Amino acid sequence: MATEIKFKRSSTQNDLPAVSDLALGEIAINTYHGRVYTEKNDGSAAIVEVGSVPASLTINDAITFPTSDGSNGQALTTDGSGNLSFSTVGGTGLTVYTYSITGNTTAITGNDDNNNSLSYTAGKEQVYLNGVKLIDGGTDYTTTNSTTITLAANAINGDVVQVVAYTSADLVQGYYTASTFSATTADQVLSSNGIANKAIKYVICATHASAGTHAAEVLLINNGSNSYFVQYGDVFSSSSLFSLNSDINSGNMRLLVTPANTNTTIDTFQIRHS
């Protein structure tokens, strides 16, 4: 006769065992989610989740993934301390539009083969016909407007036209923040990065609906135990909108801000050095 073996289990949503519920190496199952748990002890006992679809995912006890998806176009970024999150990254400053021609036409416009609508700045584009670079200024094509390229001669069925459009590149891509501070509380966190980032240069821009604009640059460094910063290049339209401080907190080098007014929006661009 077959023997049925059952592990400790719970059918309650989000229920998980405590350290006191399991012996070392014992397994428990949450049947509501289909998740499996066991106890580990590396000098400190803890419950860990195992399985193909865990509620949270950590690799090598060092990299922790977010528990929810980001927005369209966002990418995973790290804070330098092993915590990953979804962030909006800067653009490359380059877009390539490809048009496979199916008839005779001189007008290159609208959506390309990848459903991207043509948009460019005149003078910052290059046009290729079947891989051959064309000359602008009316010789081979004219930049009619920001959404249309007009060829001097017909492109015919089977031709491929590519428009390479250059835009302003984000030189600090991936390291942009935008925060709104509703209160004037002292030393609110403006930026937090792992101490592995030994030096960070900030360009800071604060705006307020009635108090104007304040911009400054900051250099922030740390030696693993203490942080040091210098603020320079301040310019404001009416009066200063913020004061800054810095510290080391839980392995992170932080830039702290005290807004002069409520509801102040502050953007930062960062260049980081390890």
Buried (B, 14 or more C-beta within 10 A) or exposed (E): EEEEEEEEBBEEEEBBBEBEBBEEEEBBBBEEBEBBBBBBEEEEEEBEBEEEEBEEEEEEEEBBEEEEEBEEEEEEBBBBBBBBEBBBBBEEBEBEBEBEBEEEBBEBBEEBEEEEEBEBEEEEBBBBBEEEEBEBEEEBBBBBEEEBBBBEEEBEEEBBBBBBBBBEEBEBBBBBBEBEBEEBEEBBBBBBBBBBBBBBBBBBBBBBEEBBEBBBBBBBBBEEEEBEBEBEEEEBEEEEBBEBBBBBEEBBBBBBBBBBBEBBBBBBBBEBEE
